[in-house]
Amino acid sequence: MLPYGRQSIDQSDVDAVVAALGSDWLTTGPRVAQFEADIEAVAGAPAVTVTNGTTALHAAYAAAGVGPGDEVVTTPMTFVATASGANLFGAKVIFADVEDETANLDPAAVEAVVTPRTKAITAVDYAGHPAEYDALRKIAERVGAVTIGDAAHAIGSTYHGRPVGTLADLTTFSFFPTKNLTTAEGGAVASTRADLLARARTFRNIGMVRDQDKLRHPDEGGWFYEVQSFGLNFRLPDLLCALGSSQLARLAGFKAERQRLTARYDELLGDVPGLRLPVQREGVDPMRHLYPVRVLDGRRREVYDRMREAGIGVQVNYIPVYWHPVYEDLGYQRGMCPVAEAFYAEQLSLPLFVGLTDADQDRVVEALRNILGS
Ligand SMILES: *Cc1c(COP(=O)(O)O)cnc(C)c1O
């Protein structure tokens, strides 16, 4: 089966991991700070590494101080972790609808649901296309909320020349193998605000504080540390950070290849009937994580099944988050976000990854053409 996404590992990646394995530090060593600095160079803001994109969101909600009585406004057109991280802290999640064009959080829909209780507004850069953060930030500032960007798809994207990582107060990344770069499992939180990043950093290390000038009882001795807030162990080991730095050195090449394959899909699929192709807004230079088409005329399920039968691993991104029984059981009902649901009903992600050959891509296009009849 041709996958919809997969990693690209070369000899430089293998060498980096082997070198880390032979070093003194398997975890909590110098390769962690190195990878964090390398992320900052791309994201434009200091970063803290964590074990995956889900724990990155968890740490971001911890940093934002989300808790019981708070509301978090987010998109339903995402992986469940974007929202569930807030639920785990006892907050109420409010789903606002998306824009038809990009499937990103619609600022007008957010405007309609924010309240003085809104603690965070979390957008997703769907498929790698940055959300409308300038509009979202204005709303957040008015109600005193923090903006969070779930950029699991979007490391390396820019918006009017500004990198993803600087667009929201907190930005989270995932380094799962299907994403734009991989550490097997891995993730990061970046922030333009030192106070928020410090809280994420402390949270990912069990809440431990060692800085002499931050200790409540500083005279105990050299071994002393304090836990001043609750946290978890979300540390990404040096082995995986070594892989991350090596992959990041290849990121510009990954981006160019994803953009080339996207342009090729645009060209080859332009005249196929019954399809709507993804768009790119003015001023955006996206990392193309997904190639999401819309299959019209109620044929998405048929096309999904027939592509899979042909050995082409298409995917649906995403099931609206509030359709999951864990939300259904809290009273969320289908129909809440009609634009997102209409998008979901037609959405299909075609294979897109570094290493997809032109011949593979031609096979995907031919299979689609056969099914849709042109
Ligand atoms: C992949 C993904 C996550 C979760 O990342 P993991 O590393 O798999 O935990 C969160 N949000 C979005 C939008 C994702 O695509």
The ligand as an ORCA input file, in Angstrom:
! r2SCAN-3c Opt
* xyz 0 1
  C      -0.261     14.721     14.749
  C      -1.080     15.799     15.340
  C      -1.159     15.996     16.733
  C      -0.565     15.041     17.714
  O       0.789     14.804     17.549
  P       1.424     13.413     18.052
  O       2.891     13.646     17.904
  O       0.912     12.337     17.156
  O       1.018     13.202     19.461
  C      -1.878     17.077     17.208
  N      -2.516     17.914     16.369
  C      -2.481     17.750     15.033
  C      -3.203     18.733     14.151
  C      -1.781     16.681     14.475
  O      -1.778     16.505     13.148
*
